[in-house]
Amino acid sequence: PDGDCKFVEEKGKVTITIPGTYHDLNPTPAFNNLSSPRILQEMEGDFLIQVRILPYLRPKANTSTKIHSYVGAGLLVWHDGNNFIRLLRAANGESGFLFSSVEIFKDGKYVGGQNAQVEDKDTYLRLERQKGKFTFSVSQDGRKWSDVPTPHIELPKKLKVGVAAVNSTTNVFAPQFEEFKPTKK
């Protein structure tokens, strides 16, 4: 949305490059920023989306442009700036923590989510909507999946789905996405 990020596709791999400026996906008052770069397409009804996020450098402590030195890349289900879900492979510079993160926003408020530690290797993220219910899963090998328990959220049948990246550091962040697979169910 800020027009300052780059998108490059090469041999099935997409790289989103974000400058060292604040680009988030969080409408709550403490963050109040939706300038995260994203690639979205319309999807209606039940669907399954999946992506592989390649390892990236973790942010250094005290490089934050806002609250935390934080980066993340992954899946996005978007209705509007107040109602969406993000499932990211994320890293925090202050704690050194590398994790998967589900965050659900309804009417501009954070209504729930879940974090789980992941290893510093390829991370597969999968998000499915079946009969209006969302299921979130994470895998380190693309075969063995772990479901992430989260609260239920209702969103309209017609949504936009895709990939997104966030950066709250003063350093360039350039995550790479592979094997993006949106499937209508």
Salt bridges, closest charged atoms under 4 A:
ASP2 OD2 - HIS23 NE2 3.58
ASP4 OD1 - HIS23 NE2 2.88
ASP24 OD1 - ARG86 NH1 3.15
GLU42 OE1 - LYS158 NZ 3.77
ASP80 OD2 - HIS79 NE2 3.58
GLU103 OE2 - ARG86 NH2 2.93
GLU119 OE1 - LYS121 NZ 3.55
ASP120 OD2 - ARG58 NH2 3.97
ASP120 OD1 - ARG89 NH2 3.05
ASP122 OD2 - ARG52 NE 2.95
GLU128 OE2 - LYS185 NZ 3.11
ASP141 OD2 - ARG143 NH2 3.96
GLU154 OE2 - HIS152 NE2 3.80
GLU178 OE1 - ARG52 NH2 3.07
GLU179 OE2 - ARG52 NH1 2.79
